[in-house]
Amino acid sequence: MGIEFNKLMPQVTKMGGMIEKLDFDLNDRLDLATQIFEASSNLDEVYERINWIRQPDVSGYRGAAPLELKTAERINFIAPAPEAPPQATILAADGSQVYPDEQAPVHYYLLNIGMYIYHHGSDRIPEAQSIPYLEYHEKYVHDRYGGIIRKGTVDDRRTVAEMRSLAEEAWERKRQGEVEPMIAFYDNRLMYLPNSSGGYSGEDLLTDYIAAMVQLHDAGASLIGYIDNPYRSKRFMQLLFLMTLANEEEVKIRQQELVRTGPLEGLYDQQFFEHILKPGERSAVMVQNSPQNYAFKERGENYEVAFFYLKVTNQQRALNNDAQGFSTRVVRVDLPIWVARDQARLDAVHAMILSQCQLQGRNPYPYVLTRADELAYVSGKDKEKLDQLVRVEIRKAKNLFTDEARLTAKARGKELARGEQRYHEI
């Protein structure tokens, strides 16, 4: 029996009334958040509150904080779209995977990394390649208990492989004297938190990931992590709520509200910056106050992860507010401190993201990431072909160990010749 819509319609109508009410509530929160935002020009007051929440008897704050640099931007700073460099080299990597099948006769998994290189401001043809990694050794496919590794472990290794591929490509480009600035696009957040399962620990994975970041830094590349839909993030809302607390004592009393953002609860960063930013503008560069980010900083001050919000658009004219019907989207951009503290790098990153987002018609999304994803994609037919190739190798391996296969060609020839002889008595 299907749904009885005549009984459902009154409930849907009631829900519609609630949505209208929720929208009204959201507008109130937007107004309040905007008031706090506009009043937060004094960086000393912000730093004071950040010091309050970093005391040992206060916990729970995982919100945004300004950079600890002389050049730190006010938290209510808004940067307009900068001029793009005349030329730049854009690298992008993305990955996909085939998970191990416990029912298969041989356990293996596949990582396929798509790499795309775009030459901005040049007539050079973009370069594309895919890099497959087939892992089948017991050390990599089985965990410490002899079972098949989890899908999360394969995902972790794909993440590290993506970053390592970017680093190796950037280093090779530097060796060849490639055009600068060189910007490496990574399609995810940079603050990586691995699982610790299988025969390869989370600490090992994080070490390899940071090593790739170090190589990118040494290659002179500007690394960014592109988060297309940070819809659940409320790091900046937590900071705005913190700015409403008058003193350290109030922070201690209301610390449980730091996660929920007090009167701003239900309002997310993406919604706020959709309201505040114009096409092409970005927010201030900030860091996330969290143990995870502190762990990155402990590996080296260059590798702490900063971020900003950016309103991308699919039309150049939209940057000057003289176009109608264009698409926009608020995204979050992660970047390591070595990029965040360098104004020239920061401007180049800002400009090149906007440029890339104008290359795909209606969809304001970086062209290089779209192409890298296409190169990495493993289709169902690809998976079937791989399985066939593996089965062929299994049959070959089985034949190698039969009694017949152990005979040399010479011995086999003798056996066949003698076996076919017939003897006749006179």
C-alpha positions in Angstrom: 0.0 0.0 0.0 1.4 3.4 -0.9 1.4 6.7 1.0 -2.0 8.1 1.8 -1.2 11.7 0.7 -4.6 13.0 1.9 -3.5 12.2 5.4 0.0 13.6 4.9 -0.9 17.0 3.3 -2.0 18.7 6.6 1.4 17.7 8.1 3.3 19.1 5.1 1.3 22.3 5.4 2.1 22.6 9.1 5.8 22.0 8.3 5.6 24.9 5.8 4.4 27.2 8.5 7.3 26.1 10.7 9.8 26.8 7.9 8.5 30.3 7.6 8.9 30.8 11.3 12.4 29.4 11.2 13.4 31.7 8.4 12.2 34.6 10.5 14.3 33.4 13.4 17.3 33.0 11.1 17.0 36.6 10.0 17.0 37.7 13.6 20.2 35.8 14.1 21.7 37.2 11.0 21.0 40.7 12.2 22.6 40.0 15.6 25.6 38.3 14.0 26.1 41.3 11.7 26.0 43.7 14.6 28.6 41.8 16.5 30.7 41.4 13.3 30.7 45.2 12.6 31.6 46.0 16.2 34.6 43.6 16.3 37.4 45.8 14.8 39.7 45.8 17.8 42.1 42.9 17.5 43.4 43.3 21.1 39.9 42.6 22.4 39.8 39.5 20.3 43.2 38.2 21.4 42.1 38.9 25.0 39.1 36.6 24.7 41.2 33.9 22.9 43.5 34.0 25.9 40.6 33.5 28.2 39.4 30.3 26.4 42.9 28.9 26.4 43.1 28.8 30.2 43.2 25.2 31.6 39.9 25.6 33.4 38.0 26.5 30.2 37.2 23.9 27.6 35.0 23.3 24.6 36.0 26.2 22.3 36.9 25.0 18.8 36.1 28.2 17.1 38.1 30.6 14.9 40.9 32.8 16.1 42.9 35.5 14.4 46.4 34.8 13.2 49.2 35.3 15.7 51.1 37.6 13.3 51.8 41.3 13.1 50.0 41.3 9.8 46.9 39.6 11.2 43.6 40.8 9.7 40.7 42.1 11.8 38.1 39.5 12.1 35.6 41.7 10.4 38.0 42.5 7.5 36.7 41.8 4.0 39.1 41.6 1.0 37.9 42.5 -2.5 38.8 40.4 -5.5 42.5 41.0 -6.3 44.0 41.3 -9.8 45.1 37.9 -11.2 48.7 37.3 -11.9 49.5 37.4 -15.7 50.7 33.7 -15.6 50.5 30.9 -13.1 50.8 27.1 -12.9 47.8 25.4 -11.3 48.1 21.8 -10.1 45.2 19.7 -9.0 45.0 16.1 -7.6 42.0 14.0 -6.7 41.7 10.3 -6.1 39.3 7.4 -6.1 39.6 3.8 -5.0 38.5 0.2 -5.3 38.1 -1.4 -1.9 39.3 -4.9 -1.1 36.6 -7.6 -1.5 36.7 -10.2 1.2 35.1 -12.8 -1.1 37.7 -12.4 -3.8 40.3 -15.1 -4.3 43.0 -12.5 -4.0 42.7 -9.5 -1.7 43.8 -6.2 -3.2 42.8 -2.6 -3.4 43.4 0.1 -6.0 44.1 3.8 -5.6 43.8 5.9 -8.8 45.1 9.5 -8.6 44.1 12.0 -11.2 46.6 14.8 -11.8 45.7 17.9 -13.9 48.0 20.8 -14.7 46.6 24.1 -16.1 48.8 26.9 -17.4 47.0 30.2 -16.7 47.8 33.0 -19.0 49.5 30.8 -21.5 48.5 29.0 -24.7 50.1 25.8 -23.4 47.8 22.8 -23.5 46.8 21.5 -20.1 48.4 18.3 -19.0 46.5 15.3 -17.7 47.5 11.9 -16.3 46.1 9.2 -13.9 48.4 7.3 -11.6 47.1 3.9 -10.4 48.5 2.1 -7.3 47.6 -1.6 -6.9 48.2 -2.9 -3.4 48.0 -6.6 -2.8 50.7 -7.5 -0.3 49.4 -9.0 3.0 51.2 -6.2 4.9 49.0 -3.6 3.2 45.7 -5.4 2.7 45.3 -7.2 6.0 45.2 -5.7 9.5 47.1 -6.8 12.5 44.5 -9.5 13.2 44.6 -11.0 9.7 41.3 -9.5 8.6 40.7 -7.3 5.6 41.5 -3.6 6.3 38.5 -1.3 6.7 37.3 1.1 3.9 38.4 4.0 6.2 42.0 2.8 6.0 41.9 2.8 2.2 40.4 6.3 2.3 43.3 7.4 4.6 45.9 6.0 2.2 44.2 7.7 -0.7 44.3 11.0 1.1 48.0 10.6 1.7 48.6 9.5 -1.9 46.8 12.6 -3.2 48.9 14.9 -1.2 52.1 13.0 -2.0 51.3 13.2 -5.8 50.8 16.9 -5.6 54.1 17.3 -3.8 56.0 15.2 -6.2 54.5 17.0 -9.2 55.3 20.4 -7.7 58.9 19.4 -6.9 59.4 18.2 -10.5 57.9 21.4 -11.9 60.2 23.5 -9.7 63.2 21.5 -11.0 62.1 22.2 -14.5 61.8 26.0 -13.8 58.0 26.1 -14.2 56.1 29.4 -14.3 55.3 30.9 -10.9 53.2 31.3 -8.9 52.5 27.6 -8.6 49.3 26.8 -6.8 48.3 23.3 -5.7 44.5 22.6 -5.4 43.5 19.8 -3.0 39.8 18.9 -2.9 39.2 18.6 0.9 40.1 20.2 4.2 43.8 20.3 5.0 43.5 19.4 8.7 43.7 15.7 8.1 42.8 13.3 11.0 43.6 9.7 10.0 42.2 6.5 11.3 44.7 4.2 13.1 43.8 0.8 11.8 45.4 -1.9 9.6 49.1 -2.6 9.8 49.9 1.1 9.2 49.2 3.4 12.1 47.5 6.8 12.1 50.7 8.4 13.3 52.6 7.0 10.3 49.9 8.3 7.9 50.0 11.8 9.4 53.8 11.8 9.2 53.7 11.0 5.5 51.0 13.6 5.0 53.0 16.3 6.7 56.1 15.3 4.8 54.2 15.9 1.6 53.2 19.4 2.8 56.9 20.1 3.6 57.9 19.0 0.1 55.2 21.4 -1.3 56.6 24.2 0.8 60.1 23.5 -0.3 59.0 23.4 -3.9 57.6 27.0 -3.5 54.0 26.0 -4.2 51.0 27.6 -2.5 48.8 24.7 -1.2 45.1 25.2 -0.7 42.3 22.8 0.5 39.0 23.6 -1.2 35.8 22.9 0.7 32.9 23.4 -1.7 30.1 23.0 0.9 31.1 23.8 4.5 27.5 23.8 5.5 28.0 22.5 9.0 30.9 24.7 10.0 30.2 27.3 12.7 33.8 28.2 13.8 33.2 31.9 13.0 29.9 31.9 14.8 31.6 30.6 17.9 34.0 33.5 17.7 31.3 36.0 17.3 29.5 34.6 20.3 32.8 34.7 22.3 33.0 38.4 21.5 29.7 39.0 23.3 31.1 37.7 26.6 32.3 40.6 28.8 35.0 39.1 31.0 36.9 35.9 31.8 34.5 35.0 34.6 31.5 35.0 32.2 33.5 32.8 29.8 34.0 30.2 32.6 30.3 30.4 33.6 29.0 30.0 30.0 31.7 27.8 28.5 29.1 25.1 27.8 27.5 27.5 25.4 30.7 28.0 23.4 29.9 25.0 21.2 26.3 25.9 20.7 27.0 29.6 20.0 24.5 31.0 22.4 21.9 33.3 20.8 23.5 32.5 17.4 22.7 28.8 17.6 21.3 27.5 14.3 23.2 30.0 12.2 26.2 28.6 10.3 29.3 30.3 8.8 28.2 29.7 5.3 24.9 31.3 5.8 26.5 34.3 7.5 29.1 35.0 4.8 26.5 34.5 2.1 24.8 37.5 3.7 27.9 39.5 4.3 30.2 38.9 1.3 29.8 40.2 -2.3 30.9 38.1 -5.2 34.6 37.7 -5.3 35.2 38.9 -1.7 36.8 36.9 1.0 36.7 37.0 4.8 39.7 37.6 7.1 42.2 34.8 7.3 41.9 32.9 10.6 42.9 29.7 12.3 40.8 27.1 14.1 41.5 26.9 17.8 41.7 23.1 18.3 44.1 20.4 19.6 44.2 18.9 16.1 45.4 22.2 14.6 47.9 22.6 17.4 49.3 19.2 16.5 49.9 20.4 13.0 51.7 23.5 14.4 53.9 21.3 16.6 55.2 19.7 13.4 56.4 23.1 12.3 54.9 26.6 12.6 54.6 26.7 8.8 52.1 23.8 8.8 49.4 25.1 11.1 46.2 25.3 9.0 44.4 28.7 8.4 41.3 29.3 6.5 39.0 32.0 5.0 35.6 32.1 3.4 35.1 33.2 -0.2 32.1 34.0 -2.3 32.9 32.5 -5.7 31.0 33.2 -8.9 30.7 31.9 -12.4 30.9 35.3 -14.2 33.6 37.8 -14.3 31.1 40.7 -14.6 29.6 39.6 -11.3 32.8 40.8 -9.5 31.8 44.3 -10.6 28.1 43.8 -9.7 27.0 44.6 -13.3 25.6 41.2 -14.2 22.3 39.6 -13.4 21.4 35.9 -13.0 24.9 34.8 -12.1 25.5 32.0 -9.7 27.5 32.4 -6.4 28.5 30.1 -3.7 30.3 30.6 -0.3 33.2 28.1 0.1 35.9 27.6 2.6 39.5 27.7 1.6 42.1 26.0 3.9 45.8 27.1 3.6 48.9 26.5 5.6 50.5 29.4 7.4 53.4 29.6 4.9 50.7 30.8 2.4 48.5 32.8 4.8 51.4 35.0 6.0 52.6 36.0 2.5 50.3 38.7 1.0 51.5 38.0 -2.6 50.7 34.3 -2.2 47.4 35.0 -0.6 46.3 37.4 -3.3 47.4 34.9 -6.0 45.4 32.1 -4.4 42.3 34.4 -4.0 42.5 35.5 -7.6 43.2 32.1 -9.2 40.3 30.4 -7.3 37.9 33.1 -8.7 39.4 32.6 -12.2 39.1 28.8 -12.1 35.4 29.1 -11.0 34.5 31.1 -14.1 35.6 28.3 -16.5 32.6 26.0 -16.3 29.6 28.0 -17.3 26.8 27.7 -14.7 28.9 25.9 -12.1 31.1 28.1 -9.9 33.7 25.4 -9.1 37.4 25.1 -9.9 37.9 23.7 -13.4 41.1 21.9 -12.4 39.4 20.0 -9.6 36.6 18.9 -12.0 39.2 17.6 -14.4 41.3 15.9 -11.8 38.1 14.1 -10.5 37.3 12.9 -14.0 40.8 11.5 -14.4 40.7 9.7 -11.0 37.2 8.2 -11.5 37.1 4.4 -11.6 34.0 3.3 -13.4 32.1 0.0 -13.0 33.5 -1.2 -16.3 37.1 -0.3 -15.1 36.5 -2.4 -12.0 35.2 -5.3 -14.0 38.3 -5.1 -16.3 40.6 -5.1 -13.3 38.9 -8.1 -11.8 39.3 -9.9 -15.2 43.0 -9.1 -15.3 43.4 -10.4 -11.7 41.6 -13.6 -12.5 43.8 -14.2 -15.5 46.9 -13.8 -13.3 45.4 -16.2 -10.7 44.9 -18.8 -13.4 48.5 -18.4 -14.6 49.8 -18.7 -11.1 47.8 -21.9 -10.5 49.1 -23.4 -13.7 52.6 -22.7 -12.7 52.3 -25.0 -9.7 50.8 -28.0 -11.4 53.0 -31.1 -11.9 52.7 -30.5 -15.6 54.0 -27.0 -15.4 57.0 -28.1 -13.3 58.4 -30.1 -16.3 60.9 -28.3 -18.5 60.0 -27.8 -22.1 62.6 -30.4 -23.1 61.2 -32.9 -20.6 57.7 -32.2 -21.7 58.7 -32.8 -25.4 60.3 -36.1 -24.5 57.2 -37.2 -22.6 54.9 -36.3 -25.5 57.1 -38.0 -28.1 57.5 -41.2 -26.1 53.9 -41.3 -25.0 52.7 -41.3 -28.6 55.1 -44.2 -29.8 53.5 -47.6 -30.5 55.4 -50.9 -30.2 54.5 -53.9 -32.4 55.7 -57.4 -32.0 56.8 -59.4 -35.1 
